[in-house]
């Protein structure tokens, strides 16, 4: 799905999220959406779920991105 579609899915739970925020999280290496031949971001459901996890950790636990990254890297579960 496109970045706009992802934003639409996230807005209900995270009304303050923006496309810029999603791009920032990508620039920090926290999410890695695929790219189309034209360079557009293409998000899988796994990337959307990862994004929701990141946003929840920030919103509910006030965790910095460094801590969230460590938690994501330590997650070896299958879901």
Secondary structure, DSSP 8 states (H G I E B T S, - for coil): --HHHHHHHHTTT-TT--HHHHHHHHHTTS---EE-TTS-EE--HHHHHHHHHHHHHHHHH---HHHHHHHHHH--S--
